[in-house]
Every structure is written in structure tokens, then in C-alpha cells.
Amino acid sequence: MKEPDLPLSGDALIKEVCRRIRVARSYWDAHNNVPCRRERDRALALYNTLTKDQKTQIPQVLRVWLRYRSEKYFGPTAPRPAAPKKSRAKPAQS
């Protein structure tokens, strides 16, 4: 699908955020994690551009899924630093 040339605003932006969240949820229900993560990231990027009043226009079910439930499985929105690997030293043989 071709991306629009002009940035979205107002009701069109709210509709697009809702659409992307619904698409991500449909991928989630189908156990397609990679496309789900991609759509969730796109929806979250658009969601973060909304004002507080616009965010309240997004249905609560979609907001909860986007911010909390999906974060439980996909991790926080900001990437975490990698944890150092533990080395397994073999015990000395006598």
C-alpha cells in the first residue's frame, strides 16, 4: 500500500492509528509476530504524535492493547541494552 504524501492530521490521524492497531491485533490473533510488531511500532509512532484530547478519542480497548498488553509480550517501547552473557567454565578434572 502506498504511503500518503502529506502527513495526517485531525480525524484522519486518529482513524489511521485505530486502523493500524486493529491490523496489529489481527496479526497477533493469527500468531504472526513479526508483522504484528511492525504494525504495532507504526501505530505507536503515530499514537505518540497525538495530543491528549486526540488520545482520548481512541477506543479504550485499542489503547490498552497498544500500551500494555502488547508491551507485555514485545517488551518496552524503548530497546533495552543487551545483558552480558554468562560464561560456563568447565570444572577442572583431576
C-alpha positions, 0 to 999 in steps of 0.5 A: 500500500502506498504511503500518503504524501502529506502527513495526517492530521485531525480525524484522519490521524486518529482513524489511521492509528485505530486502523493500524492497531486493529491490523496489529491485533489481527496479526497477533490473533493469527500468531504472526509476530513479526508483522504484528510488531511492525504494525504495532511500532507504526501505530505507536509512532503515530499514537505518540504524535497525538495530543491528549484530547486526540488520545482520548478519542481512541477506543479504550480497548485499542489503547490498552492493547497498544500500551500494555498488553502488547508491551507485555509480550514485545517488551518496552517501547524503548530497546533495552541494552543487551545483558552480558552473557554468562560464561560456563567454565568447565570444572577442572578434572583431576 
